Structure formats: structure tokens, C-alpha cells
Amino acid sequence: MKHLSDKDKLEFLQAKYEQFNREDFIEKDPISIPHLFSQKKDIEISAFLTATIAWGQRKTIIRNARKLVVLMDNSPYSFVMETNFHDSKTLKKFVHRTFNGVDCNYFLKSLHNIYKNHGGLQQLFEAGIAKHNGNMQLVISDFKKTFFELPHPARTTKHVSDPLKNSAAKRINMFLRWMIRKDKRGVDFGIWNSENMKHLRIPLDVHTSNVSRKLGLLSRKQNDWKAVEELTDKLKVFDPNDPVKYDFALFGLGIVEKF
């Protein structure tokens, strides 16, 4: 399919986007966890934590993310703002692969700091996007600095990617897609400023990258930030205002259809 014209690739991706970007996608995807909530801050926090542990099998991610919000009394924002994490034993039992209770306690402590002193996740990211004129590599790198401005375990820093070190930052890009992308289909939330959709970057993983290479959309062999930029720039040719909508197509082709 590498030899298809751009017009044919666009038609193919558009059809797959329509096929997979629908409400029945939610149930089998980690985005189902923030969809349990209706309050904005609960959605943001549960989405951020779910995206943080979104590697491995989807069923395991969903099960563990659900377990995490239960440990937070099904009230993520209240739990983050009211719990003393110096003494919190509730989260010490939590584990998802290499993300454990030590990491979890710091994550919630940092989220407390972000909502108390930085206006919350939305304000922090949107200030970064404005400051860096949509350069998401710098936005995400700045976010990581703020996230770890409190005393923290050295081991925990690996759970927030830094694109300035050429990480693809798949999980943060996915979280930002969930929060910023707005359409009428009910999967992505679009509860932040949707004018920033044009700045979003593709959440690149092994599935989306392999499909993209087969389609001739990506030439870089490493799954890193340079590949993220190359693929997103190609998708901007198809839709400059909403390039990451094709994440649904690429992910669906890779995971569901084994393209």
C-alpha cells in the first residue's frame, strides 16, 4: 500500500477513522476509565493516571486503572486534594508492571501540587502550548520539570517521558488527545481548548508505527520523537487542524485488523 496516492491513502484512513472512532470503541480501550466520571477534574486525573500505566495488554491496563480509581474512593480529585500522601498506605499495594505504590504516591502528591499551585493540568499544559507556540516537544518537557519539582524518588522519573531526550512520549500524547480532541463521536473528551487540536502529536506505539510504515506514511525506523514528528507532519497534509484523528485508523488497523 506504500504506492497508493495520497488521495487514496486519505480515503482509506478516513474510512478507518469513521469505522473505529465510535462509542463502542470505548468499552475495550483504556479511555473507558475516565468515561466513568462526569466531573472535569475527575476525568482529567483518572485519564492522566490511566494513560500513565497504558502499556502492556489492554485488558490488564483497564483492570489495573479501574483498581486504582477504586483505591481513590472513586473520587480522584477529592482523593488527590484531601489525602496526606506522606502517610497514605492505601496506594502502597498498587502495582502495574514497573509502576508501583511508591510511584503512585508521588504521582498523586504531584497532582495535588499541580492543582493547588499551578491551576491544574489544563492550565499547566495550555500555558506551555502558548509559551512554546505549539511546540509539543518543549511543552511536554516543561511539564515533566514541573511534575518533578517536589522531592521525589529517582525511580519515578522514568514514568513521565521527555521528548527532548527523543522519547516518543506516547502516553502523554494519548492523554492530550483525550483531553483536547473534540468531535461529535463521544470517544475523546474535548474538555480543553480544542483550538490546540492542530498542535497534538500522534501517540506513537509499535502498532501505529508498523501500520504507518506499511502505508508509506513513516520512513524512520526508530519509534522516537523524530518519528512522531514525521508521521504527524504527514497526517497534517490530510487534515492540518486535526491530524491525530487518524490515530483511530492506525491503531484500529494494527490492533483489531492485524494489518
C-alpha positions in Angstrom: 0.0 0.0 0.0 3.1 2.3 0.0 2.5 3.0 -3.6 -1.1 4.4 -3.2 -1.5 8.1 -4.0 -2.0 10.5 -1.1 -5.6 10.8 -2.2 -6.1 7.0 -1.9 -4.4 6.9 1.5 -6.6 9.7 2.7 -9.7 7.9 1.6 -8.5 4.7 3.2 -7.6 6.4 6.5 -10.8 8.4 6.6 -12.9 5.3 6.2 -11.0 3.5 9.0 -11.3 6.6 11.2 -15.1 6.5 10.7 -15.1 2.8 11.4 -13.2 2.9 14.7 -14.0 6.4 16.2 -17.4 5.4 17.6 -18.7 4.8 21.1 -18.4 1.0 21.1 -14.6 1.6 20.9 -14.7 2.9 24.4 -15.5 -0.3 26.3 -12.4 -2.2 25.2 -10.0 0.8 25.5 -8.3 2.4 28.5 -10.3 5.6 27.7 -13.2 3.7 29.3 -11.8 4.6 32.8 -12.1 8.4 32.6 -15.5 7.8 30.9 -16.7 6.5 34.3 -16.7 10.2 35.5 -18.7 13.3 34.7 -16.8 16.0 36.6 -14.0 17.6 34.7 -11.2 17.3 37.3 -12.1 13.6 37.9 -11.9 13.0 34.2 -8.5 14.7 33.9 -6.9 12.9 36.8 -8.3 9.5 36.0 -7.3 10.0 32.4 -3.7 11.1 33.3 -3.2 8.1 35.6 -4.7 5.7 33.2 -2.6 7.0 30.4 0.5 6.7 32.6 0.0 2.9 33.0 -1.1 2.4 29.4 1.5 -0.1 28.3 1.0 -3.9 28.1 -2.2 -5.8 27.4 -5.3 -3.5 27.1 -7.4 -5.8 29.4 -4.7 -5.6 32.1 -4.4 -1.8 31.7 -8.1 -1.3 32.1 -8.3 -3.7 35.1 -5.5 -2.0 36.9 -6.7 1.5 36.1 -10.1 0.6 37.4 -8.5 -0.8 40.6 -6.6 2.5 41.0 -9.7 4.6 40.9 -11.4 2.3 43.4 -8.4 2.8 45.7 -9.1 6.5 45.3 -12.7 6.0 46.6 -14.0 6.6 43.0 -13.4 10.3 43.6 -10.0 11.1 42.0 -9.9 14.8 42.5 -11.2 14.7 46.1 -8.7 12.0 46.9 -5.8 13.9 45.4 -6.7 17.1 47.3 -7.6 15.6 50.7 -5.1 12.8 51.2 -1.9 13.1 53.1 0.4 11.2 50.8 3.2 11.1 53.4 1.1 8.7 55.4 -1.0 7.2 52.7 -0.9 3.4 52.9 -3.9 3.0 50.5 -1.8 3.1 47.4 1.2 1.1 48.6 -0.5 -2.1 47.4 -0.9 -0.8 43.8 1.3 -2.2 41.1 1.2 -2.2 37.3 4.3 -3.7 35.7 7.1 -1.4 36.9 4.7 1.3 38.2 4.3 0.6 41.9 2.9 2.1 45.1 5.9 4.4 45.6 5.5 5.8 42.1 1.7 6.1 42.6 2.0 8.0 45.9 4.4 10.6 44.3 2.1 10.9 41.2 -0.8 11.9 43.4 1.3 14.2 45.5 2.5 15.9 42.4 -1.1 16.2 41.0 -2.0 17.8 44.4 0.7 20.3 43.8 -0.3 21.0 40.2 -4.0 21.6 41.2 -3.1 23.7 44.3 -0.2 25.8 42.9 -0.4 25.6 39.1 -4.1 25.9 38.3 -4.5 22.2 37.3 -3.4 20.1 34.4 -5.3 22.1 31.8 -3.9 25.4 32.8 -0.4 23.9 33.0 -0.4 22.4 29.6 -2.2 25.3 27.9 0.2 27.8 29.4 3.0 25.6 27.9 1.4 25.4 24.5 1.0 29.2 24.4 4.6 29.8 25.7 6.1 27.5 23.1 3.7 28.3 20.2 2.6 24.7 20.0 6.0 23.0 20.1 4.9 19.9 21.9 8.4 18.6 22.4 9.1 21.7 24.7 5.6 21.7 26.2 5.9 18.1 27.4 9.5 18.5 28.6 8.5 21.6 30.6 5.6 19.6 32.1 7.9 16.9 33.3 10.1 19.5 35.0 7.1 20.9 36.9 5.8 17.4 37.6 9.0 16.5 39.4 9.6 19.9 41.1 8.9 18.3 44.5 11.3 15.9 46.2 10.7 12.6 44.5 12.0 9.0 44.3 14.6 8.8 41.4 12.9 5.7 40.1 9.6 7.5 39.5 11.0 9.9 36.8 11.0 7.1 34.2 7.2 7.1 34.2 7.0 10.6 32.6 8.6 10.8 29.2 10.8 13.6 28.0 10.7 14.2 24.2 13.9 16.4 24.5 15.6 13.1 25.1 13.9 11.8 21.9 11.2 9.8 23.7 8.0 9.3 21.6 6.0 10.2 24.8 3.2 8.0 23.6 1.3 8.0 26.9 1.3 11.8 27.3 0.4 12.4 23.7 -2.5 10.0 24.2 -3.7 11.8 27.3 -3.5 15.1 25.5 -5.5 13.6 22.6 -8.2 12.5 25.0 -8.4 16.0 26.7 -8.1 18.3 23.6 -9.6 16.4 20.6 -13.2 17.4 20.1 -15.7 15.9 17.7 -19.3 14.6 17.9 -18.5 10.9 18.3 -18.2 10.7 22.0 -14.8 8.9 22.4 -12.3 11.7 23.0 -13.5 14.2 25.7 -12.5 17.6 24.1 -12.9 19.3 27.5 -9.8 21.5 27.0 -9.3 24.2 24.4 -10.0 22.4 21.1 -8.1 25.1 19.1 -5.0 23.2 20.2 -6.0 20.1 18.2 -3.7 21.3 15.4 -0.7 21.1 17.9 -1.4 17.5 19.0 1.1 14.8 18.2 0.4 11.2 17.3 0.6 8.7 20.2 3.2 6.5 18.5 3.5 2.9 19.6 4.6 -0.3 17.9 1.2 -0.9 16.3 0.6 2.6 14.8 4.2 2.8 13.7 4.2 -0.6 11.9 0.9 0.3 10.1 2.3 3.7 9.2 5.4 2.2 7.6 3.3 -0.3 5.6 1.2 2.6 4.3 4.3 4.6 3.4 3.5 7.3 5.9 6.6 6.8 8.0 10.1 6.1 6.9 12.0 6.5 10.2 12.8 3.0 11.7 13.1 4.1 15.4 9.9 4.8 17.3 11.1 8.1 18.8 10.1 11.7 18.8 11.6 12.3 15.3 9.2 9.5 14.1 6.3 11.2 15.9 7.0 14.5 14.2 7.5 12.8 10.8 4.2 10.9 11.0 2.2 13.8 12.4 3.5 16.1 9.7 2.4 13.6 7.1 -1.1 13.4 8.7 -1.3 17.2 8.7 -1.3 17.0 4.9 -4.6 15.1 5.2 -6.1 17.3 8.0 -4.0 20.2 9.3 -6.5 21.1 12.0 -7.0 17.6 13.4 -4.1 15.3 12.4 -4.3 12.9 15.3 -7.8 11.8 14.4 -6.1 9.2 12.2 -4.7 7.6 15.4 -8.0 5.7 15.5 -7.4 4.4 12.0 -3.8 3.4 12.5 -4.5 1.9 16.0 -7.5 0.0 14.8 -5.7 -1.3 11.7 -2.9 -2.6 13.9 -4.7 -3.9 17.0 -8.1 -5.0 15.6 -7.4 -5.9 12.0 -3.8 -7.0 12.3 -3.0 -5.0 9.2 
